[in-house]
Amino acid sequence: MKMNRTHLLGLLAAASLLTGCATTQPTPPPLTYLASKRPDGPIKVQEKAASIETKRGGFYVLNKGFRPAPDIGAYVQEIEKSADASVLHDADVELSVPFALDILMFGFQFGNDTTLAGR
């Protein structure tokens, strides 16, 4: 009995795709130390926990007001000011995909991003 190689290759490709889609990567741990720029002088690590929630959204027309990608550097600088430290310990930035209601070239989007330090 002769086996058709195309069917075998198709089954092998489908099995590898299903296996790849079924596996998930583990969530990486938060960064141990994080700073927006190299600190001058002695390093001052934050000692209190800080959390900032940033709203990303609002009305947009054409491209004005549309913000699909956040500025991570601004989030880190903002949490450094809130924690009153130049180096953050156990820092994490949690981004949410904004939900958008779009009608032709205008619409409304909303989503919240969370920046944490020193859990």
N, C-alpha and C positions, 0 to 999 in steps of 0.2 A: 504494500500500500504506500503510495507516494503522498507526502504531505506538502501542501502548498506553502512556500516560504513567505509569500506576501501576507497570508493570514497570520502566520506565526509572528512576523515582524509587527504587524498591526496590533496584535494582542500584547506583545511586549511593550510597544510604545504606549498603549492605553494604560497598561498596568503601571508603568513608570510615572505617567502623568498623574494617575490617581494616588499613587504613593506619595508623590511630591506635594500634591494638594492637601493630603490628609495630615502630613506632619507639620507641626508649628515650631517656630523657634522660641526658646524660653525668653522671658522678659529679662533684659540685662539689668544688673543692679545699678542704682544711682551712682553718679561719679563721686569718687571719694573727695577730691578737692577740685574746685573750679574757680577761675578768675577771668574777668573780661580782659584784663591786661596784666602784664607782669608788675607785681607790686614793688614799689621803691622802699628801701629801708626794711625794717622788721615786718615780718608777715603777721597780720592780725586776722586770725580765723574767727568766724562768727560763732557765738556761743548760744544764742537764742534761736529758736525755730521761727522761720518766717514763711509766709505763704501769700502769694499775690494771684488774683484771678483777673485775667484780662479779657474783656469782651471783644470779639472780633466779628463785626457785622454792621448792619444798617442798610439803608437804601443806597442803591447805585443806579446811575444812568450811564449807558455806554461803558466806559472804563473808569469813570470818575466815581470814587467811593468803593470800588471793588478791590478787596484785599484777600486774594487766595492764599498767599504765603506770608507767614509771620516773620518778624525780625527777631531771631533768637538772641542776638547780641544785646538788643534793647531790653529784652526780658531779663537777661543776666545782670545788666547794669542796674535795672530797677530793683531787683531783689537784693543786690549788694547795698544799695542805698537804704532799703528797708531794714536790712539786718545790721547795718552800720559796720561792715567789714569789707576788706579787700579780697579775701579768699573765702569761698563758701564750702561748707562740709556737707556731704550727702545731698548734692544739688540734683534736681530733676525738673525737666520742663515737659509737661504733659500737653500735647497738642490735640485738639479735637477738629475733626473735619466739619467745616461749617455747612449748615443746611441752607440751601438757596431756593427761593421761589423766583423763577425767571420767566418773564413775558417779553419775548423778542429782545430788545436791547436794554431793558431796565428790570429791576426786581428788588428783592430784599433777601439778605442773608444774616444768619446768626449762628454763633458758636462761642464757647468759652475756652480759653487756654489757662492752665494752672502752672505756676512756677513755685516750686517748693525748695527749701533749704533747711538742713538740720532737723530732720524728722524726729 
